[in-house]
Amino acid sequence: MKKIVYFIVFILSIVSSTNVLAGEYNNTENTITKANLIESYIQKHKLRIENFINKYNIKDTSHLQDSIKELNESITALNKIKNGEIDPNKSEEIINAIIKRIKYINEDLKRKLNTEKIAFEKTLKKKKDIYSNLWIKISEKIDDINIKIAKKVLIKNKILSEEELKVKEHLIRLNKESKKLKYFWNINFKSEKEIKDSFVRILNNIKREVNEMKKSLK
């Protein structure tokens, strides 16, 4: 944390001391190109961090916000360089300092984000295991219904009526939904919401098929 503070103070001290000289310096084309490339990299890097926060549903982002703040200060300094507000001799010093800090930030973020990723995956697995027990029970119930109706309506009749053929179609679709539940645990979900949405969708499909089958059995 101290290194972050020192770096930001270093950048701000140079930037603030040259504000009155806006546009008076002409940095080399090479320096401006470097500044543009680094800024582009930082902007993309910030977006990756934000996407990671959303993807892994990170609640406490204070440790990541420190890194984002430091990256924002770097962008401010790079813009000052491009706008000719900083002495060329200082520009190279700032660019080298930013590159050095980016390397450190990347290593630090790699550790932090990996920790968050592992924690998220553990939590998601626990949620998935909870659902798994329910999926299996529902799947077994559906299989029981299929067997009973098949024995009662279909197996005993060699020639099926139009309504019985409809029942058969519903049973086939119910069986497909049952298989989805049985192998639900093998799907790689990205979030708990995705698990819930998929589960609810299957349950709605089952409900629809059962209701339609009841109509055909009347």
Secondary structure, 3 states (H helix, E strand, C coil): CHHHHHHHHHHHHHHHHCHHHCCCCCCCHHHHHHHHHHHHHHHHHHHHHHHHHHHCCCCCCHHHHHHHHHHHHHHHHHHHHHCCCCCHHHHHHHHHHHHHHHHHHHHHHHHHHHHHHHHHHHHHHHHHHHHHHHHHHHHHHHHHHHHHHHHHHHHCCCCCCHHHHHHHHHHHHHHHHHHHHHCHHHCCCCCHHHHHHHHHHHHHHHHHHHHHHHHHHC
